[in-house]
Amino acid sequence: MFTPLLAQRMSRVRPSPTAEISDKVRALTAAGHSVINLGEGELDFPTPAHIAQAGIEAINAGETKYTAVPGSARLKQAIIDKFSRENGLSYNAGEVIAGAGAKQLIFNALMATVNPGDEVIIAAPYWVSYPDMVSLAEGETRVVQCHEADGWKLQPAALEAAITERTRWVLLNSPNNPTGAVYSEAEIKALTDVLLRHEHVLILADDIYEHTRFGQAFFTPAQVEPLLLPRTLTVNGLSKAFSMTGWRIGYAGGPKWLVDALQVLQSQSTSNPSSISQAAAIAALDGGTGFIGDWIGRLAERRDRVLASIQRINGLTCAMPEGAFYLFVNCQGLYGKQTPDGKVIADDFDFASYLLDAAKVGTVHGSAFGTPGYLRIAYAVDDQLLDEACQRIEAACGRLA
Ligand code: PLP
């Protein structure tokens, strides 16, 4: 037997908890169970036909070779146009880059800038990958806990209190995964006012859920406070807006020195994102978002159905989310209850495990997002499956004593 010889840095990173839940769901399904996965951050809608067609045409036209590392000139232009048209942000070709998902760009941004001991401020509840990326970059995550009573939004005073001379980045994410919170223009302004006073701090705006909102307007920090443009990386992608998670295209706009560094890291790791996906991305970005109204309508119906179901369960509460496609459910009212086989629900992990074992419904416990006491339900799944999942959750909670 060969002893694994892993590098020390592997001790600083854990597998993504959401990917772990999906693996468990797959294993249970393979063992013959009918499991419904409400753990995955993915829309069930197919990629719109005109976008998929552009990918097919790229294959047929032989667009199957290396491109420039940060994406083809045409894709970069589509990204520049998108930022200008939808966000009022003006970038030139040296200030934008495409990568294999927003995830790669955020990862590379941290790797390119964080020195050992540098601090990165992350508001909890946070996307599961942020802290591990910071650890891999040898930085220290400084979690600022947000509260349900504040609509899960980072408060300016809490941000101010968290900034030290070692702060390298502040990560902002609106609409938020997992809470669905969408920051208003005034709420972003209150945060950018704080950040204006701390010139050594970089700002990463993770705008990946920009298009998934239920009526609220969208604002991104560099748009609200253009003075921050020279130290803001605005990250976005096609995964959520166009239901293109598998195509792996994300993009970012920011100062040239930073975008150059992202390009160097990409050139020595993955090179350009898939040429075929780039062609599809151009069709997506240039083709307008006319179909999104229909998607939002369908998501809002699902959100309401799951919310109503949650509200029927004694011990669970959840506020109406403003965006994304998640419910962040308070499950503390169930603590101390007993499952039919005698286990006591002591925390959010126990509750998520109970739902997976007893109801065969996969969800993600709030601790994975840095906020124990809650459960994230991703409701962007087929209507019938969703109804079935709700019935199973209600029935399983009904069996708690
Ligand atoms: N940022 C947040 C908040 C996310 O929830 C996700 C995916 O779930 C990503 C970034 C990564 O998206 P991509 O598929 O573009 O890598």
Residues whose N, C-alpha, C, O or C-beta is under 5 A from the ligand:
A	BS01	PLP	G41 A100 G101 A102 K103 Q104 W127 N177 D206 I208 G237 S239 T245 I249 G250
